[in-house]
């Protein structure tokens, strides 16, 4: 009899906790899930394909259709397309995991000279759930390539996990 009452109490307590979470908002991200048993690191760690790629309000999604970003549990980051690795670096959370910083460094050549470029993406996580990540923020580009414009620009990325 005591086991039945204990089971009823545990069940009732679990229901109350779930209801309280749904009413007060356990979700961290504006468009995220209400409750998840996977850590933010596990949800971020994926190879992401760009579904939306906007820079300074201009939509470049069509030209980014083969672009991929890989983020690992060990905080490694890389960018690639279907033919080449475009750079590598690291990533980390900020602002109690409401933001993410992704640093990508690339050495590349124009056929004559080698150039060094670093992109730092400082983003707010708008949505993070299994297979979907939506980021907004700024990117800062630093390059010794005379044809690359250095500076900061606004970005919006919507990514789908593969």
C-alpha positions as CSV (number, residue, x, y, z in Angstrom):
1,X,0.0,0.0,0.0
2,X,2.8,2.4,0.9
3,X,4.5,1.7,-2.5
4,X,1.3,2.6,-4.4
5,X,1.0,5.9,-2.4
6,X,4.7,6.7,-3.0
7,X,4.3,6.0,-6.7
8,X,1.2,8.3,-6.8
9,X,3.1,11.0,-5.0
10,X,6.1,10.8,-7.4
11,X,3.8,10.8,-10.4
12,X,1.8,13.8,-9.1
13,X,5.1,15.7,-8.3
14,X,6.4,15.0,-11.8
15,X,3.2,16.4,-13.4
16,X,3.4,19.5,-11.2
17,X,7.0,20.1,-12.2
18,X,6.3,19.7,-15.9
19,X,3.3,22.0,-15.7
20,X,5.3,24.6,-13.8
21,X,8.1,24.5,-16.4
22,X,5.6,24.9,-19.3
23,X,4.0,27.9,-17.6
24,X,7.1,29.7,-16.5
25,X,9.2,28.8,-19.5
26,X,12.0,26.4,-19.2
27,X,13.2,27.3,-22.7
28,X,16.3,29.4,-23.0
29,X,15.9,30.4,-26.7
30,X,13.0,32.5,-28.1
31,X,12.0,29.9,-30.7
32,X,13.5,26.8,-29.0
33,X,11.9,23.8,-27.4
34,X,10.1,23.9,-24.1
35,X,11.9,21.0,-22.5
36,X,14.9,18.9,-23.7
37,X,17.0,16.2,-22.2
38,X,20.0,17.0,-24.5
39,X,22.5,19.6,-23.4
40,X,23.0,22.8,-25.5
41,X,26.5,21.5,-26.4
42,X,25.0,18.2,-27.8
43,X,22.4,20.2,-29.8
44,X,25.0,22.6,-31.2
45,X,27.4,19.8,-32.1
46,X,26.5,18.9,-35.7
47,X,27.4,19.5,-39.3
48,X,25.1,22.4,-40.3
49,X,23.9,23.3,-43.8
50,X,22.9,26.9,-44.4
51,X,19.2,27.3,-45.0
52,X,19.4,31.1,-44.7
53,X,22.5,33.3,-45.1
54,X,21.9,37.0,-44.8
55,X,24.7,39.6,-44.5
56,X,23.9,43.3,-43.9
57,X,20.3,42.6,-44.8
58,X,21.2,41.1,-48.2
59,X,20.1,37.4,-48.7
60,X,23.0,35.3,-50.0
61,X,21.2,32.0,-49.4
62,X,21.4,30.9,-53.0
63,X,25.1,31.3,-53.2
64,X,25.6,29.5,-49.9
65,X,23.7,26.4,-50.8
66,X,26.8,24.1,-50.6
67,X,28.3,25.8,-47.5
68,X,28.5,23.8,-44.3
69,X,29.6,24.6,-40.8
70,X,30.7,21.8,-38.4
71,X,30.8,22.4,-34.7
72,X,32.0,19.6,-32.4
73,X,31.5,18.7,-28.7
74,X,35.2,19.5,-28.2
75,X,34.6,23.1,-29.4
76,X,36.2,22.7,-32.8
77,X,34.7,24.6,-35.7
78,X,35.1,24.4,-39.5
79,X,33.6,25.7,-42.6
80,X,33.5,23.8,-45.9
81,X,31.7,23.5,-49.1
82,X,31.2,20.4,-51.4
83,X,34.8,20.8,-52.7
84,X,37.1,22.1,-50.0
85,X,37.7,22.9,-46.4
86,X,37.3,26.7,-46.1
87,X,38.7,27.2,-42.7
88,X,38.9,25.9,-39.1
89,X,38.8,27.3,-35.6
90,X,36.9,27.1,-32.3
91,X,33.5,27.9,-30.8
92,X,32.2,28.6,-27.3
93,X,29.0,29.7,-25.6
94,X,28.6,33.1,-23.9
95,X,25.9,34.9,-21.9
96,X,24.7,31.7,-20.0
97,X,24.5,29.8,-23.3
98,X,22.2,32.3,-24.9
99,X,25.0,33.3,-27.3
100,X,27.7,31.6,-29.3
101,X,31.0,32.8,-30.6
102,X,32.5,31.0,-33.6
103,X,36.1,31.8,-34.8
104,X,37.1,30.6,-38.2
105,X,40.6,31.1,-39.6
106,X,41.6,30.4,-43.2
107,X,44.8,30.6,-45.2
108,X,44.1,30.8,-48.9
109,X,45.8,31.8,-52.1
110,X,44.8,33.7,-55.2
111,X,47.3,31.7,-57.2
112,X,50.2,34.1,-56.6
113,X,50.1,35.2,-52.9
114,X,48.9,33.5,-49.7
115,X,46.4,35.4,-47.5
116,X,45.3,35.0,-44.0
117,X,41.7,35.7,-43.0
118,X,39.8,35.4,-39.6
119,X,36.1,35.6,-39.2
120,X,34.6,36.0,-35.7
121,X,30.8,35.3,-35.5
122,X,29.3,36.8,-32.3
123,X,25.7,35.6,-32.3
124,X,22.6,35.3,-30.2
125,X,20.9,31.9,-30.4
126,X,17.3,32.5,-31.5
127,X,16.4,28.9,-31.9
128,X,18.2,25.7,-30.9
129,X,16.6,22.3,-31.1
130,X,17.3,19.0,-32.7
131,X,18.4,19.7,-36.2
132,X,17.7,23.4,-36.3
133,X,19.8,26.4,-35.2
134,X,18.9,30.1,-35.9
135,X,21.6,32.7,-35.2
136,X,21.6,36.5,-35.4
137,X,24.5,38.8,-34.6
138,X,27.6,40.3,-36.0
139,X,30.7,39.0,-37.8
140,X,34.0,40.7,-37.8
141,X,36.4,40.0,-40.7
142,X,40.2,40.6,-40.4
143,X,42.2,39.9,-43.6
144,X,45.5,40.8,-45.2
145,X,43.9,40.3,-48.6
146,X,43.6,43.8,-50.3
147,X,40.4,42.7,-52.0
148,X,38.6,41.7,-48.7
149,X,36.8,44.4,-46.8
150,X,37.7,44.3,-43.1
151,X,35.2,45.3,-40.5
152,X,32.0,44.2,-38.9
153,X,28.7,43.3,-40.5
154,X,25.3,42.0,-39.4
155,X,24.4,38.4,-40.0
156,X,21.5,36.0,-39.8
157,X,22.0,32.3,-40.3
158,X,19.4,29.6,-40.2
159,X,21.0,26.2,-40.2
160,X,19.7,22.6,-40.6
161,X,21.6,19.7,-39.2
162,X,22.6,16.9,-41.4
